[in-house]
Amino acid sequence: MKPNHKINNFIKKYNNDIQKLNEEEIQLMKRIQEINKERAKKQVYIAEIYLNKVEEN
């Protein structure tokens, strides 16, 4: 049996597309982590301000 080149090419393209999507997903997850870290820093900052005001009163 001869391999079907159309099917093989389709599978290669499909796998390449999946790999690109996986790489994009990894980049998005890294960006989400950065955003969450920034959000956490802001929450800590706000909590410190709140605690300082509570201590003043």
All heavy atoms as a GROMACS GRO file, in nm:
protein
  492
    1MET      N    1   0.084  -0.119   0.000
    1MET     CA    2   0.000   0.000   0.000
    1MET      C    3   0.088   0.125   0.000
    1MET      O    4   0.184   0.133   0.075
    1MET     CB    5  -0.087   0.004   0.126
    1MET     CG    6  -0.214  -0.071   0.114
    1MET     SD    7  -0.328  -0.010   0.235
    1MET     CE    8  -0.344  -0.153   0.336
    2LYS      N    9   0.047   0.221  -0.084
    2LYS     CA   10   0.118   0.348  -0.087
    2LYS      C   11   0.054   0.439   0.019
    2LYS      O   12  -0.067   0.440   0.035
    2LYS     CB   13   0.101   0.416  -0.223
    2LYS     CG   14   0.188   0.364  -0.332
    2LYS     CD   15   0.166   0.448  -0.455
    2LYS     CE   16   0.270   0.422  -0.559
    2LYS     NZ   17   0.242   0.504  -0.678
    3PRO      N   18   0.138   0.518   0.087
    3PRO     CA   19   0.078   0.614   0.182
    3PRO      C   20   0.002   0.721   0.105
    3PRO      O   21   0.042   0.762  -0.004
    3PRO     CB   22   0.197   0.672   0.256
    3PRO     CG   23   0.318   0.636   0.178
    3PRO     CD   24   0.281   0.521   0.088
    4ASN      N   25  -0.104   0.762   0.161
    4ASN     CA   26  -0.182   0.867   0.097
    4ASN      C   27  -0.123   1.002   0.137
    4ASN      O   28  -0.134   1.046   0.251
    4ASN     CB   29  -0.328   0.855   0.142
    4ASN     CG   30  -0.417   0.949   0.064
    4ASN    OD1   31  -0.376   1.058   0.028
    4ASN    ND2   32  -0.538   0.906   0.039
    5HIS      N   33  -0.062   1.068   0.040
    5HIS     CA   34   0.009   1.193   0.068
    5HIS      C   35  -0.086   1.304   0.115
    5HIS      O   36  -0.048   1.386   0.198
    5HIS     CB   37   0.089   1.238  -0.054
    5HIS     CG   38   0.204   1.150  -0.084
    5HIS    ND1   39   0.311   1.134   0.002
    5HIS    CD2   40   0.231   1.069  -0.191
    5HIS    CE1   41   0.398   1.049  -0.049
    5HIS    NE2   42   0.351   1.007  -0.166
    6LYS      N   43  -0.207   1.303   0.061
    6LYS     CA   44  -0.303   1.407   0.102
    6LYS      C   45  -0.335   1.391   0.251
    6LYS      O   46  -0.341   1.490   0.324
    6LYS     CB   47  -0.431   1.400   0.019
    6LYS     CG   48  -0.416   1.457  -0.120
    6LYS     CD   49  -0.549   1.459  -0.192
    6LYS     CE   50  -0.534   1.519  -0.329
    6LYS     NZ   51  -0.662   1.524  -0.399
    7ILE      N   52  -0.356   1.269   0.293
    7ILE     CA   53  -0.387   1.244   0.435
    7ILE      C   54  -0.267   1.279   0.521
    7ILE      O   55  -0.279   1.346   0.624
    7ILE     CB   56  -0.432   1.099   0.457
    7ILE    CG1   57  -0.568   1.076   0.391
    7ILE    CG2   58  -0.437   1.066   0.606
    7ILE    CD1   59  -0.617   0.933   0.394
    8ASN      N   60  -0.147   1.238   0.479
    8ASN     CA   61  -0.027   1.268   0.556
    8ASN      C   62  -0.004   1.418   0.567
    8ASN      O   63   0.032   1.468   0.673
    8ASN     CB   64   0.096   1.199   0.495
    8ASN     CG   65   0.096   1.050   0.519
    8ASN    OD1   66   0.028   1.000   0.608
    8ASN    ND2   67   0.172   0.978   0.439
    9ASN      N   68  -0.024   1.489   0.457
    9ASN     CA   69  -0.007   1.635   0.459
    9ASN      C   70  -0.110   1.700   0.550
    9ASN      O   71  -0.079   1.795   0.623
    9ASN     CB   72  -0.014   1.693   0.318
    9ASN     CG   73   0.110   1.662   0.237
    9ASN    OD1   74   0.216   1.633   0.292
    9ASN    ND2   75   0.097   1.667   0.106
   10PHE      N   76  -0.233   1.648   0.544
   10PHE     CA   77  -0.337   1.701   0.632
   10PHE      C   78  -0.299   1.680   0.779
   10PHE      O   79  -0.312   1.771   0.861
   10PHE     CB   80  -0.471   1.633   0.602
   10PHE     CG   81  -0.579   1.671   0.699
   10PHE    CD1   82  -0.647   1.790   0.685
   10PHE    CD2   83  -0.610   1.588   0.806
   10PHE    CE1   84  -0.746   1.825   0.776
   10PHE    CE2   85  -0.708   1.622   0.898
   10PHE     CZ   86  -0.777   1.743   0.882
   11ILE      N   87  -0.251   1.561   0.811
   11ILE     CA   88  -0.214   1.530   0.950
   11ILE      C   89  -0.098   1.619   0.994
   11ILE      O   90  -0.098   1.672   1.106
   11ILE     CB   91  -0.179   1.380   0.964
   11ILE    CG1   92  -0.307   1.296   0.948
   11ILE    CG2   93  -0.112   1.352   1.098
   11ILE    CD1   94  -0.284   1.147   0.938
   12LYS      N   95   0.001   1.640   0.908
   12LYS     CA   96   0.114   1.727   0.942
   12LYS      C   97   0.065   1.869   0.970
   12LYS      O   98   0.106   1.933   1.066
   12LYS     CB   99   0.217   1.729   0.829
   12LYS     CG  100   0.302   1.606   0.823
   12LYS     CD  101   0.401   1.615   0.707
   12LYS     CE  102   0.475   1.485   0.689
   12LYS     NZ  103   0.564   1.489   0.572
   13LYS      N  104  -0.023   1.920   0.881
   13LYS     CA  105  -0.075   2.056   0.900
   13LYS      C  106  -0.157   2.064   1.029
   13LYS      O  107  -0.144   2.159   1.104
   13LYS     CB  108  -0.160   2.098   0.780
   13LYS     CG  109  -0.210   2.242   0.791
   13LYS     CD  110  -0.294   2.280   0.672
   13LYS     CE  111  -0.348   2.420   0.678
   13LYS     NZ  112  -0.367   2.480   0.807
   14TYR      N  113  -0.239   1.964   1.052
   14TYR     CA  114  -0.321   1.959   1.173
   14TYR      C  115  -0.231   1.960   1.298
   14TYR      O  116  -0.254   2.038   1.390
   14TYR     CB  117  -0.407   1.832   1.171
   14TYR     CG  118  -0.488   1.810   1.296
   14TYR    CD1  119  -0.609   1.875   1.315
   14TYR    CD2  120  -0.442   1.723   1.396
   14TYR    CE1  121  -0.683   1.856   1.431
   14TYR    CE2  122  -0.516   1.703   1.511
   14TYR     CZ  123  -0.636   1.769   1.528
   14TYR     OH  124  -0.707   1.750   1.643
   15ASN      N  125  -0.126   1.878   1.297
   15ASN     CA  126  -0.036   1.874   1.411
   15ASN      C  127   0.037   2.006   1.430
   15ASN      O  128   0.057   2.051   1.544
   15ASN     CB  129   0.064   1.759   1.397
   15ASN     CG  130   0.000   1.624   1.421
   15ASN    OD1  131  -0.102   1.614   1.490
   15ASN    ND2  132   0.057   1.520   1.364
   16ASN      N  133   0.078   2.069   1.321
   16ASN     CA  134   0.142   2.200   1.330
   16ASN      C  135   0.047   2.304   1.387
   16ASN      O  136   0.086   2.388   1.470
   16ASN     CB  137   0.194   2.246   1.193
   16ASN     CG  138   0.317   2.170   1.150
   16ASN    OD1  139   0.390   2.115   1.232
   16ASN    ND2  140   0.342   2.166   1.020
   17ASP      N  141  -0.078   2.300   1.342
   17ASP     CA  142  -0.178   2.395   1.394
   17ASP      C  143  -0.200   2.374   1.543
   17ASP      O  144  -0.210   2.469   1.619
   17ASP     CB  145  -0.311   2.380   1.318
   17ASP     CG  146  -0.304   2.432   1.175
   17ASP    OD1  147  -0.205   2.499   1.140
   17ASP    OD2  148  -0.398   2.403   1.098
   18ILE      N  149  -0.208   2.249   1.585
   18ILE     CA  150  -0.226   2.217   1.727
   18ILE      C  151  -0.107   2.267   1.807
   18ILE      O  152  -0.122   2.326   1.915
   18ILE     CB  153  -0.246   2.065   1.749
   18ILE    CG1  154  -0.378   2.018   1.687
   18ILE    CG2  155  -0.239   2.029   1.897
   18ILE    CD1  156  -0.502   2.073   1.752
   19GLN      N  157   0.014   2.248   1.755
   19GLN     CA  158   0.135   2.293   1.823
   19GLN      C  159   0.134   2.445   1.839
   19GLN      O  160   0.167   2.498   1.945
   19GLN     CB  161   0.260   2.249   1.746
   19GLN     CG  162   0.390   2.289   1.813
   19GLN     CD  163   0.408   2.225   1.950
   19GLN    OE1  164   0.365   2.113   1.973
   19GLN    NE2  165   0.470   2.297   2.040
   20LYS      N  166   0.094   2.516   1.734
   20LYS     CA  167   0.086   2.663   1.741
   20LYS      C  168  -0.016   2.706   1.847
   20LYS      O  169   0.008   2.798   1.923
   20LYS     CB  170   0.049   2.721   1.605
   20LYS     CG  171   0.162   2.719   1.506
   20LYS     CD  172   0.118   2.775   1.372
   20LYS     CE  173   0.224   2.755   1.267
   20LYS     NZ  174   0.177   2.792   1.133
   21LEU      N  175  -0.130   2.638   1.848
   21LEU     CA  176  -0.232   2.671   1.947
   21LEU      C  177  -0.182   2.644   2.089
   21LEU      O  178  -0.208   2.723   2.181
   21LEU     CB  179  -0.360   2.591   1.921
   21LEU     CG  180  -0.442   2.636   1.800
   21LEU    CD1  181  -0.555   2.536   1.774
   21LEU    CD2  182  -0.497   2.776   1.820
   22ASN      N  183  -0.109   2.534   2.107
   22ASN     CA  184  -0.053   2.503   2.239
   22ASN      C  185   0.045   2.611   2.282
   22ASN      O  186   0.045   2.653   2.398
   22ASN     CB  187   0.016   2.366   2.237
   22ASN     CG  188  -0.084   2.252   2.233
   22ASN    OD1  189  -0.200   2.267   2.269
   22ASN    ND2  190  -0.038   2.136   2.188
   23GLU      N  191   0.128   2.657   2.189
   23GLU     CA  192   0.224   2.762   2.220
   23GLU      C  193   0.153   2.892   2.256
   23GLU      O  194   0.191   2.962   2.350
   23GLU     CB  195   0.321   2.782   2.104
   23GLU     CG  196   0.417   2.666   2.086
   23GLU     CD  197   0.493   2.668   1.954
   23GLU    OE1  198   0.478   2.766   1.877
   23GLU    OE2  199   0.569   2.573   1.930
   24GLU      N  200   0.047   2.925   2.181
   24GLU     CA  201  -0.032   3.045   2.210
   24GLU      C  202  -0.097   3.033   2.347
   24GLU      O  203  -0.101   3.130   2.423
   24GLU     CB  204  -0.138   3.067   2.103
   24GLU     CG  205  -0.082   3.114   1.970
   24GLU     CD  206  -0.189   3.129   1.863
   24GLU    OE1  207  -0.310   3.129   1.895
   24GLU    OE2  208  -0.150   3.139   1.746
   25GLU      N  209  -0.148   2.914   2.378
   25GLU     CA  210  -0.211   2.893   2.508
   25GLU      C  211  -0.111   2.912   2.621
   25GLU      O  212  -0.142   2.975   2.723
   25GLU     CB  213  -0.271   2.752   2.514
   25GLU     CG  214  -0.344   2.725   2.644
   25GLU     CD  215  -0.402   2.585   2.652
   25GLU    OE1  216  -0.360   2.498   2.574
   25GLU    OE2  217  -0.490   2.564   2.737
   26ILE      N  218   0.011   2.862   2.603
   26ILE     CA  219   0.115   2.879   2.705
   26ILE      C  220   0.145   3.027   2.725
   26ILE      O  221   0.156   3.074   2.839
   26ILE     CB  222   0.243   2.801   2.665
   26ILE    CG1  223   0.218   2.650   2.678
   26ILE    CG2  224   0.362   2.843   2.750
   26ILE    CD1  225   0.326   2.563   2.614
   27GLN      N  226   0.155   3.102   2.616
   27GLN     CA  227   0.182   3.246   2.626
   27GLN      C  228   0.068   3.318   2.699
   27GLN      O  229   0.091   3.406   2.781
   27GLN     CB  230   0.204   3.308   2.488
   27GLN     CG  231   0.332   3.262   2.421
   27GLN     CD  232   0.455   3.285   2.507
   27GLN    OE1  233   0.473   3.390   2.566
   27GLN    NE2  234   0.540   3.184   2.516
   28LEU      N  235  -0.056   3.279   2.668
   28LEU     CA  236  -0.171   3.340   2.735
   28LEU      C  237  -0.172   3.306   2.884
   28LEU      O  238  -0.201   3.392   2.968
   28LEU     CB  239  -0.302   3.293   2.670
   28LEU     CG  240  -0.330   3.352   2.532
   28LEU    CD1  241  -0.449   3.281   2.469
   28LEU    CD2  242  -0.356   3.501   2.540
   29MET      N  243  -0.137   3.182   2.917
   29MET     CA  244  -0.134   3.143   3.058
   29MET      C  245  -0.026   3.221   3.134
   29MET      O  246  -0.047   3.264   3.247
   29MET     CB  247  -0.112   2.992   3.070
   29MET     CG  248  -0.230   2.912   3.021
   29MET     SD  249  -0.198   2.736   3.014
   29MET     CE  250  -0.212   2.694   3.186
   30LYS      N  251   0.088   3.243   3.068
   30LYS     CA  252   0.194   3.322   3.131
   30LYS      C  253   0.146   3.465   3.153
   30LYS      O  254   0.172   3.526   3.257
   30LYS     CB  255   0.321   3.322   3.044
   30LYS     CG  256   0.395   3.191   3.048
   30LYS     CD  257   0.518   3.195   2.958
   30LYS     CE  258   0.592   3.063   2.959
   30LYS     NZ  259   0.709   3.066   2.868
   31ARG      N  260   0.076   3.520   3.055
   31ARG     CA  261   0.024   3.657   3.068
   31ARG      C  262  -0.080   3.665   3.181
   31ARG      O  263  -0.081   3.761   3.258
   31ARG     CB  264  -0.038   3.702   2.934
   31ARG     CG  265  -0.091   3.840   2.936
   31ARG     CD  266   0.020   3.944   2.948
   31ARG     NE  267  -0.040   4.074   2.960
   31ARG     CZ  268  -0.017   4.160   3.060
   31ARG    NH1  269   0.070   4.130   3.155
   31ARG    NH2  270  -0.078   4.275   3.065
   32ILE      N  271  -0.164   3.564   3.191
   32ILE     CA  272  -0.262   3.560   3.299
   32ILE      C  273  -0.192   3.557   3.434
   32ILE      O  274  -0.234   3.625   3.529
   32ILE     CB  275  -0.358   3.439   3.282
   32ILE    CG1  276  -0.451   3.464   3.164
   32ILE    CG2  277  -0.438   3.413   3.410
   32ILE    CD1  278  -0.530   3.343   3.120
   33GLN      N  279  -0.084   3.479   3.445
   33GLN     CA  280  -0.008   3.474   3.570
   33GLN      C  281   0.048   3.612   3.605
   33GLN      O  282   0.044   3.654   3.720
   33GLN     CB  283   0.108   3.374   3.559
   33GLN     CG  284   0.066   3.231   3.572
   33GLN     CD  285   0.184   3.136   3.564
   33GLN    OE1  286   0.284   3.164   3.497
   33GLN    NE2  287   0.174   3.022   3.630
   34GLU      N  288   0.100   3.683   3.503
   34GLU     CA  289   0.153   3.817   3.527
   34GLU      C  290   0.043   3.911   3.577
   34GLU      O  291   0.064   3.987   3.671
   34GLU     CB  292   0.215   3.874   3.399
   34GLU     CG  293   0.341   3.806   3.355
   34GLU     CD  294   0.387   3.852   3.216
   34GLU    OE1  295   0.332   3.952   3.164
   34GLU    OE2  296   0.476   3.787   3.161
   35ILE      N  297  -0.071   3.903   3.513
   35ILE     CA  298  -0.185   3.988   3.553
   35ILE      C  299  -0.228   3.954   3.695
   35ILE      O  300  -0.254   4.044   3.776
   35ILE     CB  301  -0.302   3.970   3.453
   35ILE    CG1  302  -0.264   4.032   3.318
   35ILE    CG2  303  -0.430   4.032   3.508
   35ILE    CD1  304  -0.359   4.000   3.205
   36ASN      N  305  -0.235   3.826   3.728
   36ASN     CA  306  -0.274   3.786   3.863
   36ASN      C  307  -0.174   3.832   3.968
   36ASN      O  308  -0.213   3.872   4.078
   36ASN     CB  309  -0.294   3.634   3.870
   36ASN     CG  310  -0.423   3.590   3.802
   36ASN    OD1  311  -0.515   3.670   3.785
   36ASN    ND2  312  -0.428   3.465   3.763
   37LYS      N  313  -0.044   3.829   3.933
   37LYS     CA  314   0.057   3.879   4.026
   37LYS      C  315   0.039   4.028   4.051
   37LYS      O  316   0.048   4.074   4.165
   37LYS     CB  317   0.198   3.851   3.972
   37LYS     CG  318   0.240   3.707   3.983
   37LYS     CD  319   0.379   3.687   3.923
   37LYS     CE  320   0.417   3.541   3.917
   37LYS     NZ  321   0.546   3.521   3.850
   38GLU      N  322   0.014   4.102   3.944
   38GLU     CA  323  -0.008   4.246   3.958
   38GLU      C  324  -0.133   4.273   4.042
   38GLU      O  325  -0.135   4.362   4.127
   38GLU     CB  326  -0.020   4.313   3.821
   38GLU     CG  327   0.110   4.322   3.747
   38GLU     CD  328   0.216   4.402   3.823
   38GLU    OE1  329   0.185   4.511   3.873
   38GLU    OE2  330   0.330   4.354   3.834
   39ARG      N  331  -0.238   4.196   4.017
   39ARG     CA  332  -0.363   4.211   4.092
   39ARG      C  333  -0.337   4.183   4.241
   39ARG      O  334  -0.386   4.256   4.328
   39ARG     CB  335  -0.468   4.116   4.037
   39ARG     CG  336  -0.604   4.131   4.107
   39ARG     CD  337  -0.703   4.032   4.052
   39ARG     NE  338  -0.735   4.064   3.914
   39ARG     CZ  339  -0.778   3.975   3.825
   39ARG    NH1  340  -0.796   3.849   3.860
   39ARG    NH2  341  -0.805   4.012   3.702
   40ALA      N  342  -0.260   4.079   4.270
   40ALA     CA  343  -0.229   4.044   4.409
   40ALA      C  344  -0.150   4.157   4.475
   40ALA      O  345  -0.176   4.192   4.591
   40ALA     CB  346  -0.151   3.913   4.415
   41LYS      N  347  -0.054   4.215   4.403
   41LYS     CA  348   0.025   4.327   4.458
   41LYS      C  349  -0.067   4.444   4.494
   41LYS      O  350  -0.052   4.506   4.599
   41LYS     CB  351   0.130   4.373   4.358
   41LYS     CG  352   0.246   4.279   4.343
   41LYS     CD  353   0.343   4.333   4.238
   41LYS     CE  354   0.451   4.233   4.205
   41LYS     NZ  355   0.538   4.279   4.095
   42LYS      N  356  -0.162   4.472   4.405
   42LYS     CA  357  -0.256   4.582   4.430
   42LYS      C  358  -0.344   4.552   4.551
   42LYS      O  359  -0.371   4.640   4.633
   42LYS     CB  360  -0.342   4.608   4.307
   42LYS     CG  361  -0.264   4.671   4.193
   42LYS     CD  362  -0.348   4.687   4.068
   42LYS     CE  363  -0.265   4.740   3.955
   42LYS     NZ  364  -0.338   4.743   3.828
   43GLN      N  365  -0.386   4.427   4.563
   43GLN     CA  366  -0.471   4.389   4.678
   43GLN      C  367  -0.393   4.402   4.808
   43GLN      O  368  -0.448   4.447   4.909
   43GLN     CB  369  -0.524   4.247   4.660
   43GLN     CG  370  -0.629   4.237   4.552
   43GLN     CD  371  -0.671   4.095   4.522
   43GLN    OE1  372  -0.597   4.000   4.550
   43GLN    NE2  373  -0.788   4.079   4.464
   44VAL      N  374  -0.266   4.364   4.806
   44VAL     CA  375  -0.182   4.377   4.926
   44VAL      C  376  -0.167   4.525   4.960
   44VAL      O  377  -0.179   4.565   5.076
   44VAL     CB  378  -0.044   4.310   4.905
   44VAL    CG1  379   0.053   4.349   5.015
   44VAL    CG2  380  -0.060   4.158   4.900
   45TYR      N  381  -0.142   4.607   4.860
   45TYR     CA  382  -0.126   4.751   4.881
   45TYR      C  383  -0.253   4.810   4.943
   45TYR      O  384  -0.246   4.886   5.040
   45TYR     CB  385  -0.094   4.817   4.747
   45TYR     CG  386  -0.081   4.966   4.754
   45TYR    CD1  387   0.030   5.025   4.814
   45TYR    CD2  388  -0.178   5.049   4.699
   45TYR    CE1  389   0.043   5.163   4.822
   45TYR    CE2  390  -0.166   5.187   4.706
   45TYR     CZ  391  -0.055   5.244   4.766
   45TYR     OH  392  -0.043   5.380   4.773
   46ILE      N  393  -0.368   4.772   4.888
   46ILE     CA  394  -0.496   4.823   4.941
   46ILE      C  395  -0.517   4.774   5.084
   46ILE      O  396  -0.560   4.850   5.171
   46ILE     CB  397  -0.613   4.779   4.849
   46ILE    CG1  398  -0.604   4.855   4.716
   46ILE    CG2  399  -0.748   4.802   4.917
   46ILE    CD1  400  -0.696   4.803   4.608
   47ALA      N  401  -0.484   4.648   5.110
   47ALA     CA  402  -0.499   4.594   5.245
   47ALA      C  403  -0.408   4.669   5.343
   47ALA      O  404  -0.450   4.698   5.456
   47ALA     CB  405  -0.466   4.445   5.247
   48GLU      N  406  -0.287   4.702   5.302
   48GLU     CA  407  -0.196   4.776   5.389
   48GLU      C  408  -0.251   4.915   5.419
   48GLU      O  409  -0.245   4.962   5.534
   48GLU     CB  410  -0.057   4.786   5.325
   48GLU     CG  411   0.018   4.655   5.327
   48GLU     CD  412   0.148   4.660   5.247
   48GLU    OE1  413   0.170   4.756   5.170
   48GLU    OE2  414   0.228   4.565   5.262
   49ILE      N  415  -0.305   4.980   5.320
   49ILE     CA  416  -0.365   5.113   5.342
   49ILE      C  417  -0.481   5.100   5.440
   49ILE      O  418  -0.493   5.179   5.536
   49ILE     CB  419  -0.414   5.174   5.208
   49ILE    CG1  420  -0.292   5.210   5.122
   49ILE    CG2  421  -0.501   5.296   5.234
   49ILE    CD1  422  -0.329   5.256   4.982
   50TYR      N  423  -0.566   5.000   5.419
   50TYR     CA  424  -0.680   4.979   5.508
   50TYR      C  425  -0.633   4.953   5.651
   50TYR      O  426  -0.687   5.013   5.744
   50TYR     CB  427  -0.763   4.861   5.455
   50TYR     CG  428  -0.878   4.825   5.546
   50TYR    CD1  429  -0.995   4.901   5.546
   50TYR    CD2  430  -0.869   4.716   5.632
   50TYR    CE1  431  -1.101   4.868   5.630
   50TYR    CE2  432  -0.974   4.683   5.716
   50TYR     CZ  433  -1.090   4.760   5.714
   50TYR     OH  434  -1.193   4.728   5.798
   51LEU      N  435  -0.534   4.867   5.668
   51LEU     CA  436  -0.484   4.836   5.803
   51LEU      C  437  -0.424   4.960   5.868
   51LEU      O  438  -0.443   4.982   5.989
   51LEU     CB  439  -0.381   4.723   5.797
   51LEU     CG  440  -0.438   4.584   5.769
   51LEU    CD1  441  -0.326   4.484   5.754
   51LEU    CD2  442  -0.533   4.540   5.880
   52ASN      N  443  -0.353   5.040   5.792
   52ASN     CA  444  -0.297   5.163   5.847
   52ASN      C  445  -0.406   5.256   5.895
   52ASN      O  446  -0.394   5.319   5.999
   52ASN     CB  447  -0.208   5.233   5.744
   52ASN     CG  448  -0.075   5.161   5.725
   52ASN    OD1  449  -0.032   5.086   5.813
   52ASN    ND2  450  -0.014   5.181   5.611
   53LYS      N  451  -0.515   5.267   5.819
   53LYS     CA  452  -0.624   5.354   5.860
   53LYS      C  453  -0.694   5.299   5.984
   53LYS      O  454  -0.732   5.375   6.072
   53LYS     CB  455  -0.724   5.371   5.744
   53LYS     CG  456  -0.667   5.449   5.630
   53LYS     CD  457  -0.774   5.507   5.543
   53LYS     CE  458  -0.711   5.585   5.432
   53LYS     NZ  459  -0.720   5.726   5.447
   54VAL      N  460  -0.708   5.167   5.992
   54VAL     CA  461  -0.772   5.105   6.109
   54VAL      C  462  -0.684   5.129   6.231
   54VAL      O  463  -0.734   5.162   6.339
   54VAL     CB  464  -0.794   4.954   6.085
   54VAL    CG1  465  -0.830   4.883   6.214
   54VAL    CG2  466  -0.904   4.933   5.980
   55GLU      N  467  -0.553   5.116   6.217
   55GLU     CA  468  -0.461   5.138   6.328
   55GLU      C  469  -0.464   5.283   6.374
   55GLU      O  470  -0.450   5.310   6.492
   55GLU     CB  471  -0.319   5.097   6.288
   55GLU     CG  472  -0.301   4.948   6.279
   55GLU     CD  473  -0.162   4.910   6.228
   55GLU    OE1  474  -0.081   4.998   6.200
   55GLU    OE2  475  -0.137   4.788   6.213
   56GLU      N  476  -0.483   5.377   6.281
   56GLU     CA  477  -0.489   5.518   6.317
   56GLU      C  478  -0.613   5.548   6.400
   56GLU      O  479  -0.611   5.636   6.485
   56GLU     CB  480  -0.490   5.605   6.190
   56GLU     CG  481  -0.357   5.609   6.119
   56GLU     CD  482  -0.363   5.683   5.986
   56GLU    OE1  483  -0.471   5.739   5.955
   56GLU    OE2  484  -0.263   5.684   5.915
   57ASN      N  485  -0.722   5.475   6.376
   57ASN     CA  486  -0.847   5.500   6.447
   57ASN      C  487  -0.858   5.416   6.567
   57ASN      O  488  -0.832   5.381   6.657
   57ASN     CB  489  -0.967   5.472   6.356
   57ASN     CG  490  -0.972   5.572   6.242
   57ASN    OD1  491  -0.922   5.683   6.252
   57ASN    ND2  492  -1.032   5.530   6.133
   0.00000   0.00000   0.00000
